[in-house]
Amino acid sequence: MKIKTGWGWLLMILMSVGMEAQTASAEICGTCDIVSPRSEYEDPLAVVCITNETNDRLIYNYRWGQRPWKDNQSEPDETWWYSLSLNAEAVARDNYSPPTFWLKFDRDMTDGAQFITIDLETYVVGESVFKEKGCDVSKRYKFRYGQSSRWLQLEETI
């Protein structure tokens, strides 16, 4: 179902349900065709999806914000999604930013090692929307080989 995305329409809806216009904000989620005021998210989540588009098993570490690092391994053509439950009241604020999603991996696919740590952008969506649409409403990334199969890179998926 496609929902109108014009700001005038959004503000009109927000005012009709008694919300202050100056606190209204919206998130457009990747290929998501739903625009929802942040304050209407039920059980908000920060979400990100990562696909392994290489021919190799990849081992990497990840974490949300300052939480402890966790290990993961991904087989070729496998997609993993990561989510973090968020406080709905905090998400409703205009300047809210979810905790950073960190990813650490060895980009040297030979016996050498060249570890890099990067922060990935995430999207904030309601849990029910994420359960229904999965990675289609998530910020998506893919592991691919660089100019040669020696180097691993992470790219944003559009």
Number of C-alpha atoms within 10 A of each C-alpha: 5 8 9 12 14 9 12 10 10 19 17 12 14 17 12 10 8 8 14 11 13 8 14 18 19 16 14 16 18 16 13 16 15 17 18 18 17 24 19 13 19 14 13 26 25 26 26 23 20 22 21 22 17 18 12 15 12 18 13 17 16 20 18 19 13 10 11 9 15 11 10 11 13 18 15 15 14 14 16 14 14 17 20 15 14 17 13 17 12 15 21 19 14 14 9 11 13 20 16 16 22 18 18 17 19 19 21 17 16 11 6 10 11 12 11 11 13 13 14 15 18 22 19 26 28 21 19 14 17 19 10 10 12 15 21 16 25 26 23 25 19 19 20 18 21 12 9 8 14 13 15 20 14 20 14 12 13 8
